[in-house]
């Protein structure tokens, strides 16, 4: 009598290689390479760079939380924005033991910019404007280069 033959792959346990013997597929690029960074991560890095630039001049910014949200919320039903009224950022004052917050809205900023340099410049402008509002200062006081063409 013949014994049933068990396929070799089934006998060994989980499959370690693809059917062509080249091994399992891995990531296209290592995590430290910009290609592996998502658009959201890259945007958050731009905000962080801007904040670090301002913190050198304004150490009190270390007490403020900086957040990145995809889009601003509509506060009530039936409300809509026209093209100029979509906010690019906002502030939330400190209260009940929570620090003040500066919020940057990723999608509205991305839509208004073409490349990374243009996006970085707009992110910095929005961060400067929101910090100025929170501190009760003018944007030019927060960053003397505010408003200059940074291209």
C-alpha positions as CSV (number, residue, x, y, z in Angstrom):
1,X,0.0,0.0,0.0
2,X,1.1,3.5,-0.8
3,X,1.4,6.1,2.0
4,X,-0.2,9.5,1.4
5,X,2.4,12.1,0.5
6,X,2.3,15.4,2.4
7,X,3.6,18.3,0.4
8,X,6.9,19.4,1.8
9,X,5.8,23.0,2.3
10,X,2.8,21.9,4.4
11,X,5.0,19.7,6.6
12,X,7.5,22.5,7.5
13,X,5.0,25.1,8.8
14,X,4.5,28.6,7.6
15,X,5.8,29.5,4.2
16,X,9.0,31.5,4.3
17,X,9.5,32.2,0.6
18,X,7.3,33.2,-2.3
19,X,6.7,30.7,-5.1
20,X,9.8,31.9,-7.1
21,X,12.2,31.3,-4.2
22,X,13.2,35.0,-3.8
23,X,12.0,35.5,-0.3
24,X,9.1,37.5,1.1
25,X,8.6,40.9,-0.2
26,X,9.7,43.7,2.0
27,X,9.3,47.5,2.0
28,X,10.4,49.4,-1.1
29,X,12.6,51.7,0.9
30,X,14.0,51.6,4.4
31,X,12.0,53.7,6.9
32,X,14.7,56.5,7.2
33,X,14.3,57.3,3.4
34,X,11.8,60.0,2.6
35,X,10.0,57.7,0.1
36,X,8.8,55.7,3.1
37,X,7.3,58.7,4.8
38,X,3.6,59.2,4.3
39,X,2.3,62.6,3.2
40,X,0.9,63.1,6.7
41,X,4.3,62.4,8.3
42,X,6.1,64.7,5.8
43,X,3.5,67.5,6.7
44,X,4.0,67.0,10.4
45,X,7.7,67.3,9.9
46,X,7.2,70.6,8.2
47,X,5.2,71.9,11.1
48,X,7.8,70.6,13.6
49,X,10.6,72.3,11.6
50,X,8.6,75.6,11.7
51,X,8.0,75.3,15.4
52,X,11.6,74.6,16.2
53,X,12.6,77.6,14.2
54,X,10.3,79.8,16.2
55,X,11.2,78.2,19.6
56,X,14.7,79.6,19.3
57,X,13.3,83.1,19.5
58,X,10.2,82.3,21.7
59,X,11.0,79.7,24.3
60,X,7.5,79.9,25.8
61,X,6.3,78.0,22.7
62,X,7.5,74.8,24.5
63,X,4.3,75.1,26.6
64,X,2.0,75.1,23.5
65,X,0.8,71.9,21.8
66,X,1.0,71.9,18.0
67,X,-1.4,69.6,16.3
68,X,-2.0,68.6,12.7
69,X,-5.5,67.7,11.6
70,X,-6.7,66.6,8.2
71,X,-9.4,69.2,7.8
72,X,-11.3,71.8,9.9
73,X,-14.7,70.8,11.3
74,X,-17.9,72.5,10.5
75,X,-19.3,73.8,13.8
76,X,-23.0,73.5,12.8
77,X,-25.2,71.7,10.4
78,X,-25.7,73.3,7.0
79,X,-22.6,75.5,7.3
80,X,-20.2,75.7,4.4
81,X,-17.1,77.6,3.4
82,X,-16.4,79.5,0.3
83,X,-12.9,79.3,-1.2
84,X,-11.5,82.1,1.0
85,X,-13.1,81.1,4.2
86,X,-11.6,77.6,4.7
87,X,-9.2,78.0,7.6
88,X,-5.6,76.8,7.3
89,X,-5.1,76.8,11.0
90,X,-6.6,77.8,14.4
91,X,-5.9,78.2,18.1
92,X,-7.4,76.9,21.3
93,X,-6.7,78.8,24.4
94,X,-5.3,77.1,27.5
95,X,-7.9,76.0,30.0
96,X,-8.6,73.5,32.8
97,X,-5.0,72.5,33.1
98,X,-4.6,71.9,29.4
99,X,-2.0,73.8,27.4
100,X,-2.9,76.2,24.6
101,X,-3.0,74.5,21.2
102,X,-2.1,75.6,17.7
103,X,-3.8,73.5,15.0
104,X,-2.7,73.3,11.4
105,X,-5.1,71.8,8.8
106,X,-3.1,69.6,6.4
107,X,-5.5,69.2,3.4
108,X,-6.3,72.9,2.9
109,X,-2.6,73.8,3.0
110,X,-1.7,70.9,0.6
111,X,-4.4,72.0,-1.9
112,X,-3.0,75.5,-2.0
113,X,0.6,74.5,-2.6
114,X,2.4,72.7,-5.5
115,X,5.8,71.6,-4.1
116,X,7.5,70.8,-0.9
117,X,9.2,74.3,-0.7
118,X,6.0,76.1,-1.3
119,X,4.2,73.9,1.2
120,X,7.0,74.5,3.8
121,X,6.7,78.3,3.3
122,X,2.9,78.3,3.7
123,X,3.1,76.0,6.8
124,X,5.5,78.4,8.4
125,X,3.3,81.4,7.6
126,X,0.3,79.6,9.1
127,X,2.2,78.6,12.2
128,X,3.5,82.2,12.6
129,X,0.0,83.6,12.2
130,X,-1.5,81.3,14.8
131,X,1.3,81.8,17.3
132,X,0.9,85.6,16.9
133,X,-2.8,85.3,17.6
134,X,-2.2,83.2,20.6
135,X,0.5,85.5,22.0
136,X,-1.4,88.7,21.1
137,X,1.4,89.9,18.8
138,X,1.8,90.7,15.2
139,X,3.1,88.0,12.9
140,X,6.1,90.4,12.0
141,X,7.0,90.4,15.8
142,X,6.9,86.6,16.0
143,X,9.0,86.2,12.9
144,X,10.7,89.3,11.4
145,X,10.9,87.5,8.0
146,X,7.1,86.9,7.9
147,X,5.6,88.0,4.6
148,X,8.9,88.0,2.8
149,X,9.0,85.9,-0.4
150,X,10.8,82.7,0.8
151,X,11.2,81.2,-2.6
